[in-house]
């Protein structure tokens, strides 16, 4: 198992959002997480990545306890997180974004890894001297995904990569996620509102309601959205 | 014409001090989003440290070095002890602001208890008057202008050409994302305070040479630190630098027609005028987002 979460409780200051979540992920697996707004999906990712200290419970990464570990340590261990919305540095150029996300690594590694990102997203190479904030919405999302790849993560947390994008761009971003999983064999925990997109990408699904897992299991491609409504 | 040129030179020399105050406070604010009112205390600490070291027998140059070190240590201590604790306790901006004012007043009072309330001056700067036609200025004015120009250039070079400089720009641009990619933002907050304090110390040193240090200098310094930042646009260091020079020029040229006792008021007129015409400041595109 690459990730095991046991009875995770967490939230913001005095507000409890997660009420004892437990699940696990295997190597190379893509797990989709869906739920209403305010269900606790983003809080879950932030707690797993170390941006929010968990209140109770345990997070194991390759059987090592990483509960409450700081993001910088998690990044070094091969865990990456793409936040919701603008997961980039809008005032830095595309190349500076890649450089800075490779912080602490040598120039040769930076070159190799930025080349990997450019292979996946050729448009970013064309725009490498452009300020990231001036890229289109779809290009910005590609940039965000590209940044998470710079440390060659084995486990990626992606928070709503389709948010605010046109349907055609959403398709493209999802195809990129499938390609990343195929090429790098990394595990991806994907938070999405868009169930149809989750179905395309994920092999397993977790449904969260009010900070609790109400359904988890293998995602049947024939599963209809309406069949999941009973959990909401 | 000669008078205008004379006032311009006077304005640029004082504007250089405002430039240093603006970029030092602006850098700290852009990186940490902390309304660091205690920057005025750093200014006073730097000024009185220079005086203290000179009283111990150090040369003017060594007193300057000592003053920079004292300012950097003080700035880092305020961040490391006070602000970091308040952030951990989820203190609101208002609480941080009040704590910063408290720090400024406490430091000023402690210095008054230790050094007295009379004006302290630094000796040993060989003032030489330079005359070009009917326009006169002294070598201290040249030093002020050159110091501000060189420090601003070095800061921009550091922010754009070095790894840690780029990391600072990343923290300014998107602090949450900086954490996400593994940048320990606490270290960079400390670095911003160290750099900001380092930049304000020469301004304190030069002001102490020119007009002497008094304990209420901190209040004056903080006013002239945030005015260029707001006029230039929050997050824009070139904006703060230019605004510092504009304030200096406006104050100096203003006294051509208005009595010098209203000089401070002129700076506020510029501030209010810019706020009405361009609320985001001269180079500000967005509030809270950095554009260095």
Interface residues (C-beta under 8 A of the other chain):
Chain A: X13 X49 X51 X70 X71 X72 X74 X75 X76 X81 X82 X83 X86 X87 X88 X89 X90 X91 X92 X96 X99 X100 X101 X103 X104 X147 X150 X151
Chain B: X90 X163 X166 X167 X169 X170 X172 X173 X174 X176 X177 X178 X179 X180 X181 X182 X183 X184 X289 X290 X291 X292
